[in-house]
Amino acid sequence: LFKRYINAGFSHLVVNRIDDAIAQVERGLAVAATSQNEIGTEEAHQTLALAFGARGDFETARQHAEAALELARHLKDGIREGRVLLELARINAATGKRSAAINQATSSATLLAGRSPIHETLAKELAALLQRGDPYTYAFTTHSI
């Protein structure tokens, strides 16, 4: 059941219905947390990080990303951890925390190397952009998760 809510939320996010996305994913988070489903809880937190990032509420996005990261590490899931680190890097880049963003993007690329090529490439490109000192604007893309 939690997966339906998370998928519905992601679908809303893709068409820029951010408030609807957040409402659906928060329902999914409640279901996953109540059933003690750590994977579902991690997915919900990661999707909420994307949604709040798309809204421009980077502090709330960071809180959800950090919760997702903690769960991904607990699950010992390198792909999940790499994807969450990429999202944290995007949040930090958008809020002027360039050094943290570079470190997170680089760590993300390392974790995702050969395992999630799209995300690995995104992480490498973000790290390179930030190292050059280029400006960064946060934007939701379907490749974010």
Backbone bond lengths (Angstrom), bond angles and torsions (degrees), N, CA, C in turn:
res aa  C-N    CA-C-N  psi(-1)  N-CA   C-N-CA  omega(-1)  CA-C   N-CA-C  phi
1 L - - - 1.453 - - 1.539 111.10 -
2 F 1.356 116.75 -41.35 1.466 119.02 -179.53 1.516 111.08 -58.93
3 K 1.336 116.28 -36.32 1.466 120.89 -176.89 1.534 110.81 -64.66
4 R 1.323 117.31 -35.42 1.469 120.28 177.27 1.518 110.67 -61.08
5 Y 1.327 115.66 -45.16 1.466 119.89 -179.80 1.530 110.87 -64.35
6 I 1.324 116.46 -44.16 1.465 119.89 -179.34 1.526 110.30 -64.41
7 N 1.332 116.83 -44.20 1.470 119.92 178.44 1.525 111.41 -63.72
8 A 1.326 116.91 -41.38 1.471 119.90 177.45 1.524 109.89 -62.41
9 G 1.323 116.27 -42.63 1.460 120.21 178.16 1.515 111.81 -61.30
10 F 1.324 116.87 -43.81 1.459 120.42 179.30 1.527 110.19 -63.05
11 S 1.335 116.55 -40.17 1.471 120.06 177.73 1.527 110.91 -61.00
12 H 1.312 116.77 -41.09 1.470 120.07 176.68 1.532 110.68 -64.17
13 L 1.307 115.43 -38.53 1.463 120.09 -179.08 1.529 110.82 -63.93
14 V 1.312 116.72 -40.68 1.464 121.86 -179.31 1.526 111.29 -59.61
15 V 1.325 117.53 -33.95 1.467 120.80 -179.60 1.533 111.40 -100.39
16 N 1.325 115.68 19.20 1.464 123.82 174.07 1.535 114.15 64.22
17 R 1.314 117.32 30.51 1.462 121.94 173.43 1.529 106.73 -99.02
18 I 1.314 114.30 72.22 1.458 121.71 -169.03 1.530 112.65 -63.73
19 D 1.315 117.76 -44.92 1.468 119.43 -179.75 1.524 111.46 -62.11
20 D 1.331 116.75 -41.04 1.469 120.51 176.75 1.527 110.55 -64.62
21 A 1.333 115.72 -39.49 1.464 120.17 178.47 1.521 110.63 -60.56
22 I 1.312 115.96 -48.50 1.468 120.40 -178.93 1.525 110.32 -61.02
23 A 1.325 117.77 -44.31 1.470 120.84 -179.20 1.528 111.14 -60.55
24 Q 1.326 117.37 -44.20 1.466 120.50 -179.72 1.524 111.60 -66.03
25 V 1.320 116.26 -46.39 1.467 119.41 -176.39 1.528 110.62 -68.71
26 E 1.314 117.58 -35.16 1.471 118.97 175.93 1.523 110.68 -62.30
27 R 1.329 117.82 -35.43 1.474 120.57 174.39 1.527 109.77 -63.67
28 G 1.322 115.98 -44.64 1.461 120.55 178.00 1.507 112.15 -61.46
29 L 1.323 116.39 -39.71 1.466 120.70 177.69 1.522 110.56 -62.25
30 A 1.320 117.07 -43.24 1.469 120.80 179.72 1.525 110.82 -61.80
31 V 1.328 116.84 -43.48 1.464 120.66 -179.88 1.527 110.26 -65.96
32 A 1.322 117.24 -46.84 1.466 120.88 -178.86 1.527 111.10 -63.39
33 A 1.323 117.00 -43.38 1.467 120.30 -179.37 1.530 111.16 -66.05
34 T 1.324 116.49 -41.46 1.463 120.53 -179.94 1.521 111.10 -62.81
35 S 1.326 116.13 -37.85 1.467 119.73 -179.99 1.532 112.23 -87.99
36 Q 1.324 117.09 5.28 1.465 124.12 179.33 1.529 112.04 56.72
37 N 1.329 115.30 38.32 1.454 121.47 178.10 1.533 107.54 -91.78
38 E 1.323 115.78 101.56 1.469 120.36 -174.61 1.518 112.28 -67.17
39 I 1.319 117.66 -36.64 1.464 119.97 179.19 1.529 109.50 -65.80
40 G 1.317 117.05 -45.48 1.459 120.74 178.24 1.513 112.22 -63.25
41 T 1.322 115.93 -38.97 1.463 120.25 178.72 1.525 110.18 -65.34
42 E 1.331 116.71 -42.15 1.470 120.86 178.04 1.521 110.04 -62.95
43 E 1.335 117.50 -46.13 1.469 121.15 -179.88 1.527 111.24 -60.84
44 A 1.323 116.08 -41.31 1.468 119.76 179.80 1.528 110.41 -64.94
45 H 1.323 116.98 -45.65 1.469 119.44 179.33 1.534 110.69 -62.08
46 Q 1.327 116.78 -40.91 1.463 118.74 -179.51 1.526 110.69 -66.09
47 T 1.318 117.42 -40.81 1.458 120.40 179.46 1.526 110.88 -68.15
48 L 1.326 116.72 -37.42 1.470 119.65 175.84 1.523 111.11 -65.58
49 A 1.320 117.32 -35.26 1.468 119.76 175.45 1.527 110.20 -60.07
50 L 1.329 116.38 -43.14 1.465 120.38 177.62 1.524 111.36 -62.90
51 A 1.328 115.70 -44.49 1.468 119.87 -176.81 1.521 111.62 -66.10
52 F 1.326 116.67 -45.88 1.468 118.55 179.49 1.526 110.85 -68.86
53 G 1.329 117.15 -31.95 1.461 119.73 173.69 1.515 111.26 -63.13
54 A 1.330 116.33 -43.90 1.467 120.95 178.04 1.524 110.96 -62.41
55 R 1.314 116.77 -31.38 1.469 121.53 178.15 1.529 111.06 -76.05
56 G 1.333 116.72 -19.18 1.459 120.87 -176.70 1.517 112.78 91.88
57 D 1.318 118.08 7.19 1.463 123.51 177.24 1.527 107.58 -92.62
58 F 1.328 114.59 78.54 1.462 119.97 -172.02 1.525 113.38 -71.23
59 E 1.317 118.75 -27.31 1.458 119.96 178.47 1.526 110.43 -67.47
60 T 1.324 116.98 -45.02 1.462 119.89 177.66 1.526 110.00 -67.86
61 A 1.326 116.84 -38.58 1.464 120.83 176.47 1.529 109.87 -58.87
62 R 1.324 116.69 -44.10 1.468 121.35 179.82 1.532 110.50 -61.99
63 Q 1.320 117.67 -42.84 1.470 120.87 -179.95 1.526 111.02 -59.94
64 H 1.325 116.30 -43.58 1.468 119.40 179.21 1.527 111.03 -69.44
65 A 1.319 117.41 -39.37 1.466 120.26 178.90 1.525 110.65 -64.26
66 E 1.321 117.02 -40.69 1.467 119.81 178.98 1.524 111.30 -66.47
67 A 1.327 117.44 -36.97 1.470 120.33 176.09 1.530 110.04 -65.43
68 A 1.330 116.72 -41.04 1.466 120.99 178.14 1.525 110.56 -64.78
69 L 1.325 117.05 -40.51 1.458 121.11 179.95 1.526 111.08 -63.02
70 E 1.305 116.30 -43.40 1.467 120.28 178.62 1.535 110.62 -59.28
71 L 1.309 116.48 -44.02 1.467 120.06 179.33 1.529 111.49 -68.33
72 A 1.325 117.91 -41.99 1.468 121.09 179.54 1.527 110.12 -59.92
73 R 1.316 116.28 -40.93 1.476 119.53 178.60 1.517 110.88 -68.96
74 H 1.326 116.86 -39.46 1.467 120.81 176.89 1.531 110.46 -61.53
75 L 1.320 116.30 -39.03 1.466 121.83 179.44 1.530 112.12 -76.23
76 K 1.333 116.11 -10.10 1.472 122.20 -177.15 1.543 110.74 55.80
77 D 1.330 114.05 45.05 1.460 121.39 -178.26 1.529 108.40 -110.95
78 G 1.326 115.46 100.21 1.458 121.06 -176.11 1.513 114.21 -62.94
79 I 1.330 117.20 -34.12 1.466 119.41 179.48 1.529 109.77 -68.14
80 R 1.323 116.93 -46.68 1.466 119.72 177.81 1.534 110.13 -61.21
81 E 1.313 116.42 -44.51 1.464 120.03 -179.61 1.526 110.69 -61.48
82 G 1.324 116.71 -43.41 1.462 120.62 179.16 1.516 112.81 -62.29
83 R 1.327 116.54 -40.91 1.466 120.22 179.30 1.530 111.42 -67.44
84 V 1.324 116.11 -39.87 1.470 118.67 179.00 1.530 110.04 -68.84
85 L 1.325 117.82 -39.93 1.463 120.02 176.71 1.526 110.82 -60.49
86 L 1.328 116.69 -37.60 1.463 119.90 176.79 1.525 109.97 -62.48
87 E 1.332 117.09 -43.27 1.460 119.56 179.06 1.525 111.38 -65.16
88 L 1.333 117.21 -40.81 1.467 120.23 176.53 1.529 110.53 -62.69
89 A 1.315 116.64 -38.35 1.469 120.17 177.60 1.527 110.35 -62.71
90 R 1.325 117.08 -41.58 1.471 120.88 178.50 1.529 110.81 -64.45
91 I 1.332 116.26 -41.08 1.466 120.43 178.45 1.524 110.00 -64.51
92 N 1.326 116.90 -46.22 1.464 120.39 -179.65 1.522 111.61 -65.87
93 A 1.322 117.26 -37.22 1.471 119.82 177.24 1.527 110.11 -63.53
94 A 1.322 116.28 -40.99 1.472 120.66 -178.85 1.522 112.78 -68.68
95 T 1.331 116.65 -22.90 1.468 120.42 -177.42 1.532 112.09 -106.97
96 G 1.333 116.31 16.10 1.460 120.47 173.37 1.526 115.46 81.76
97 K 1.299 117.61 10.06 1.475 121.05 179.10 1.527 108.73 -95.65
98 R 1.315 113.37 66.32 1.466 122.25 -171.56 1.531 113.22 -60.65
99 S 1.316 118.43 -44.51 1.463 121.07 -177.74 1.528 111.04 -62.85
100 A 1.329 116.61 -46.34 1.468 120.48 177.69 1.524 110.01 -62.05
101 A 1.323 116.65 -41.05 1.465 121.10 -179.36 1.529 111.23 -62.70
102 I 1.325 117.22 -42.44 1.475 120.86 178.92 1.522 109.63 -62.51
103 N 1.340 117.05 -46.64 1.466 120.65 179.96 1.524 111.42 -60.99
104 Q 1.333 116.81 -43.59 1.460 120.20 -179.33 1.522 111.63 -68.11
105 A 1.319 117.20 -41.49 1.463 120.31 178.95 1.525 110.80 -63.91
106 T 1.327 116.88 -40.49 1.459 121.16 178.96 1.529 110.56 -65.84
107 S 1.321 116.95 -44.20 1.475 120.93 177.12 1.524 110.57 -62.51
108 S 1.325 116.07 -40.89 1.456 120.90 178.37 1.526 110.67 -59.77
109 A 1.319 116.41 -48.20 1.467 120.45 -179.45 1.520 111.00 -59.77
110 T 1.320 117.31 -39.76 1.466 121.50 179.09 1.526 110.75 -64.09
111 L 1.328 116.80 -46.94 1.466 120.62 179.95 1.530 112.19 -64.45
112 L 1.316 116.76 -33.16 1.460 120.83 -174.47 1.526 113.75 -92.70
113 A 1.331 117.09 -5.44 1.470 121.71 -176.27 1.527 110.78 -53.28
114 G 1.322 115.39 120.84 1.454 121.35 177.84 1.518 114.83 72.61
115 R 1.325 117.90 -0.14 1.472 121.04 -176.19 1.522 112.68 -113.16
116 S 1.312 116.39 -30.19 1.467 121.75 179.51 1.529 106.68 -148.23
117 P 1.332 116.34 80.24 1.467 120.94 -171.05 1.532 115.01 -55.15
118 I 1.326 118.22 -40.06 1.473 119.85 -179.18 1.519 109.90 -63.20
119 H 1.321 116.63 -48.31 1.461 120.57 -178.49 1.530 111.73 -69.11
120 E 1.317 116.36 -36.36 1.468 119.62 176.22 1.524 110.06 -59.66
121 T 1.327 116.50 -45.53 1.467 121.35 179.62 1.528 110.79 -63.53
122 L 1.337 116.96 -44.81 1.467 120.07 178.12 1.523 111.16 -58.58
123 A 1.335 116.97 -42.99 1.464 120.96 -179.69 1.530 110.65 -64.60
124 K 1.323 117.61 -43.93 1.466 121.27 179.41 1.530 110.86 -63.46
125 E 1.333 115.85 -42.89 1.464 119.68 179.95 1.520 111.62 -65.34
126 L 1.332 117.24 -39.34 1.462 120.26 178.18 1.526 110.32 -64.67
127 A 1.331 117.02 -46.14 1.467 120.08 179.37 1.530 110.50 -59.63
128 A 1.329 117.43 -43.95 1.470 121.14 -179.47 1.525 110.97 -64.26
129 L 1.326 117.17 -44.25 1.460 121.77 179.09 1.534 110.41 -58.66
130 L 1.326 116.00 -45.90 1.465 120.18 -178.06 1.527 111.54 -69.84
131 Q 1.327 116.98 -36.77 1.469 119.87 178.67 1.523 111.25 -65.97
132 R 1.337 117.26 -31.81 1.471 120.74 176.93 1.526 111.36 -74.54
133 G 1.331 116.23 -16.27 1.457 119.96 -178.15 1.518 113.54 87.59
134 D 1.333 116.43 11.57 1.461 120.28 179.20 1.531 110.06 -68.01
135 P 1.326 117.33 151.84 1.469 120.24 177.53 1.526 110.53 -69.13
136 Y 1.310 116.28 153.33 1.459 122.10 178.95 1.520 108.91 -130.22
137 T 1.317 115.73 132.47 1.461 121.69 175.25 1.515 107.37 -121.13
138 Y 1.338 115.84 124.85 1.456 121.03 179.42 1.525 109.85 -66.33
139 A 1.313 116.11 133.81 1.465 121.01 175.08 1.518 108.31 -149.36
140 F 1.317 115.97 138.62 1.457 120.37 175.92 1.513 109.18 -74.44
141 T 1.323 116.46 136.07 1.472 122.10 170.81 1.518 107.21 -133.11
142 T 1.298 116.36 157.03 1.468 119.36 179.62 1.521 111.72 -66.97
143 H 1.326 117.98 -15.41 1.466 121.03 177.48 1.531 111.91 -86.87
144 S 1.346 116.96 1.30 1.450 119.68 -178.46 1.513 112.93 -64.80
145 I 1.314 117.29 -26.69 1.465 119.49 -178.31 1.513 110.50 -125.33
